Amino acid sequence: MNIWYFYMNPRSTSNDNVEAPSIHIMETIHALRAQGHQVHHFLYGDVVRQTERTLRQTARRISSKNPLFRAVKPLVRDIYELYRDTQDIHFVAPIFGDNPMDLIYERLVQHKSSVSACAQKYEIPLIVESNAPVEERREHWGAPLFFATKRLEKKILQRADAVTVVSTPLKRYYERMGMDTQKIFVLPNGANQERFSPENVSRDVRAELGLDDKVVVGFVGNIFVYHGIELFLPLARACSSDGDIHLMIVGAGQGRNELRSALDREHLSNRFTFIDPIPNVEVPNYIAAMDICILPRFMWYGSPMKIFEYGAMGKAIVAPDQENIHDVLTHGETAFLFEPGNPTALVQAIQELARDECLRVRLGHAARKHILTNHTWTRNAERILRIYRQIVS
């Protein structure tokens, strides 16, 4: 079968091995190929990355000097993206005209409708994957043309023969939009079972960092506001009297510099080790150095890749007790879930696990078994192919 994977986000390229969307895309492609299919991909960033980067740099430079432009920048962005959507057909249509296709698999991007339009025109089965609703844009980056954006999102999804979503609450969100529930399938993220295996660790990071005598509490991934960066400071304060607990953050992003400054002011920097972003192939070595892996906060609709990788490595996981996390983890069985946004509950969870090695081991073993059975990229590829067979039958 000939499968084409499209991702029309200008920021992602096929060479990116750090950002979660690109890792998700390439792991899905590799897993589908492993099922014996021809899988081709078109990542918009491979074509326009440099042009888009120049535009963003120019916009940032103007924003820093011109408050008026800074205020209208989200509107300018939305208008530009909607204009680009009318032009993208020139990139996409020739691909459809020149290649045999049995299935189109597209990762949803706001203001990008050319792939679904071509799939409809050429009558090729289309599965659209949504990782986030349009509300994400409005909440984090502003959406002056929100209603136009939302209408276009719905139009893309209506063109699809099936829609995969990464969480149960996201499925419900689209049902409230009027989408047919029968064509929406919950497909959370996954882990690479070969790469994320305790047996395949290539470096002793604990020894390298001098942490052999510590209980290491770790976080892996880019640090954004929605990850609960502000929860690390009360965690550091609470653990300051416990010389056995050490915190490790692997990644960069919004808030890291502010956190480091706050730690310096309160003389807590010695409780932390900060590691700059690393390729995904190196991540298992750092997770292996951790005793407890945490996700302080996450969006209501998402599927955090890190909890799958934590679990595949057999680590005790601490995560917020919310519905999208329940799609993957169960409190007391495969993880320790705490009340979302409650720093005291997070601290109590960390301290309880730090004191109880047997509990950490039990949760880690159960998480690994569950992830390897249900949430690998191989399992996801199998489910995608089942969805395809269902829609063509």
N, C-alpha and C positions, 0 to 999 in steps of 0.2 A: 504494500500500500504506500502511496506517495502522500506524505503529510507535510504541510507547510506551517511553520510557526512564525507569527508576526508579532512584533512589539514596536509600536510607533512612538515610543518615548525618545526624544533626541538626546537624552543624557546617558542612556545605557548603550554599551557596545558589547560585542561578543568576546572582547579581550578583557573585560572587567572581571576580576576574580576576588573582589572585596565586597561590593555592594550586594545586598540581599536579592533585589530583583534580578540582576544578571545571573547570580548563582542559581536561583530558582529556575530561570529559563533554561540555562545550559544543562542543569541536572535533569530537567524534564525531557529535554531533547535527547540526551544520552540514554535515558531510561527507555524512551520510545524506540530508539535505534536498537537497544538491546533486545527488544521484543521482535526484532526481525524486519523493521519497516525502514523505508527511505524517509529521512526527515531532513528537510531543508529549512533554513531560517532567514528571515529578513528583519534585522534590527535597524531601525531608523537611525539610531545614533552612529552606526557604521558609515552612513552616507552623509549626515549633516552635522556630526558632532562638533567639528572645528568651527563651522559657521555659527552654530547656536552658542558655543562657548564665547565667541567674539561678541555676539549680541548681548549675552548676559554680562560680560565684563564691561561693555560700554554702558549698559543700563545701570550697573552698580556705580560706575564712575560718575555718571550724571546725577544719580540719586544722592551721592555723598555731597554734591555741591548745590543741588537745586531742590529745596523742600517741596516745591509745587510738583515737580516730576515724581518725587518720592511718593507723594500722596496719590497720584493718578497712575502709578506704575502697575498695580494689579489690573486696572482697566486696559492699559496699553497692552499688557501681556495677553489678556483674554481676546482682545480684538485681533492681535497678531496671530494667535493660535487658531482662531476661527478662520482667518484668512488663509493660513497655511493649510488648513484642512481642505479648502477648496482646491489647492494646488497639489496636494499629495497624491491625487489620483494619477498624476503623471509618473510618479515613482512606481505605484502599485499596479496599475492596469496592465502594463507590459508583462509583468511577472505572471499574472493570470492568463494572459493571452499566449505566452510562450511555453508554459510548463503544464504537464499533466498533474492533476490534483485530485485526491480522493477525500481529503479532509483538511480544513483550515482550522488551526487552533490559534486564537488571538488573545493576548493579555490586554485587558481593557486599559485604554489611556483616554483621559478626558480630552474632548475636542478632536478626536481622531476617528473619523467614520468611514474612511475610504476603503478599508479592508472589508468591512461588513457590506458596503455597497457593492463591491466587486464580487464577493461571495454570493450575494443575492442575484446579481446579474448573470453570473456564470452557473448558477444553480449547483453550487458546491456545498456540501454539509459544513456548517460553521459551529464551532464551540468557542464561546467567549468566556474567558476566566476573569473574574473580578476579585481584586484583593482589597479594594476600598471603594466606598461610595463617594459621590460628588461632595458630600458634606465635609470630607477630609480637607478638600481644597478650601472651602469657605472657612473652616475652623483654623487652619494653620497658615494659609497663604493669602486668604482673601479671595472672594469670587464676586466681583461687581456684576457680572452677567450670569449669576447663579441659575436663574430660571431657564435661560437659553442653554446653559451647560447641562442642566438636569434633563431637559427635553431631548437633547442630543444623546445623552447617556441612555435614556429609555429607548430611543430609536435604535441604537446599536444593539441593545439587548433583545429587542423585539425581532430584529433581523436574524438573531442567532437561533439555531436549532436546539441548542442546549447551552445553559449557563452554569459554569462551575464557580462556586464561591468558597472562600476559605474558612467560613464559620457559620454556625447556625443563626446567630443574630443578624448576619448580613443577608442570609436567605430570607429571613422574616422581613427585613427592610425592603427588599425587592418585591416581596409579596404585597406589602402595603402600597407599593407603587403601582400595583395592578398586574404584575408579571404572573404568568401561569406557573403555579407551584410545581406542576408535573415536569417542567423542563429545567428546574433549578436543582443542582446537585451540590452537596457540601463536600468539599475536597480540601482539607487542611494541608499545610505544608508538610515536608518530610525531611528525612536525613539520608545521607549517603552511608549505607551500612558498612561498606568496606573502609571508607576513609575514617568515619567516626566509630572507631573500635578501640577499646583499651589495649588490644593485642598489637595494634599497629602504630603505637606511639614511638616517635623516632628520637625524642629529646627528653631529658630529665630537667624540665623547667624549674621544678621546685629546688633542686640542688643548685642550678645556675643562679637562682635568685636568693639563695640562702634561706629558704622557707621550710626546710625539712621538719622543724619543730613547731610549726604553726598549723592552726586550723584555717585554711585559706577559703575565704568567701569571695566568689568571683562573678563578674559580669562580662559578657562578650557581646560586642556590637557597637555600632555608632550610637552615640549618646544624644538623643533628642529629648525635647521637653516632655513628650508623651511617654518616655521611659521612666519618669519619676526621678530625675537627677537630684531634686531637692531632698529626697529621702535618704541619700547617702550620708548627708551631714549628721542628722540625728543618729544614724546607725553607727557612724564613727565615734560620736560622743558616747553612746551607750557602751561601746566596746572598748573605750579607752582604758578602762580599769582591768580589762581582761587581756593579759599579755599574750595569750595563746591565739587570739583571733587577728588575722591580717586580711585586708581587703585588696582585691586586684581588679582593675578595670582594663579591659583590652578593647581599644577603639577610641575614636575621636568624636567630634560632632558638637552641636550646640550645648553649651553649659559646662564643658569639661574645664575650660580655663577658669570660669567662675567658681567651680567646685574646688579646684586646686588653690585658688586664692583664699577661699573661705577656710580650707583646711590649714593653710599657712597661718592665717590670723589666729586660729584657735590652737595652734601647735599640735595638729593632728596628722600632719603629712607623713609621719613615720608609720602610721597605721595603713598606708596605702602604697600600692605599686601601680603605676600607670604604664601601660604598654600601647605604643602607637598602632594604628591599623595594620593588620597583617593579611596575607592571602589566605583564602579559605583552607588551603591544604595545610597551613600551619596551625589552624585553630585547635585541632585535637590535642596538640602538645600542651597548649595552655589550659584547656579544659581538664586535661589529665592532672594538672598541678593543683586543681581546686578540689576541696572537700564538699563545699556547698555552692551551688550555682543559683543565682538569683535573677529574677525579673521583677524589679520594683513596681512597674506600672506598664500597662499597655492599653491601646485603643479598644473600644468595645467590639469592633468589627473584625480585627486583624487576626493573623495566625503567626505568632512570633517564631521565626525559624530557629532561634537560639534554644527554645525549650526542647525541640526535637533533637538537636545536636547534644544538648546537655544529657538528655535521656539516653540517647544511643551510646554515650560514653559511660553510662552507669552511675551518674552522679545524683546526689540528693538535690531536688529542685525546690526552690521557694518562689511562689508566683501568686499573683492576686486571684482571689476567689471570685471569678466572674464567668459568664456563660461561654464565651469563646475559648477560655482556657479549659472549661469542662469538656469541650469537644475532644481534648487530648489527655488531660490529667484528672486524677481523682484524689481528693484530699485523704491523707492517711494510707493510701494504697500505692500511688505512684508519685506523690509529691506532697509538700506541706503548703497548703493554700491559706493565705491570710486576708483579712478584711481590706479591700482596696483603699488606698490612700491613707491608711492608718499607720503612721510610723512606729507607734508602740507595738502594734501587732506584728509588724515586720521584724522589729528588734527581738520580740519574744520568740518568734519562729527561728531566727538565726541562733539565738542563745540556746534554745532547747536542742537544736540539732548539733550545735558545737559541743554540748555536754554529752551527747548520746551517739557514740560511734556506731553502735549496733543499729540504731534507727536510721542513720545515714546509709548504712550498707543495705538495709532491707529496702528502703525506698529506691535506692539507686538500682538494685537488681531488678525490682519490679518495673521501674521506668524503662530500663533497657529492654526487657522482655516485651513490654507493651509496644514500644516504638518499633522494634524490629519486626514485630508481628503485623502491625497495623499502619505504620506511618513512615515508610521508606519511599524514596522516589520510584523504586520499582513497583511498589503497590499502587502509587498514584498513576503511573503509566498504565497499569492493568485496568484501573478504574476508568481512565479516559477512553481506553479502547472498548470497554463495556458500554460506556455511554454512546460512543460512535455506533456500535452495533445496534443499540436500542433505537437511535434516531433514524437509522437507514432502514430498519425493519418495518 
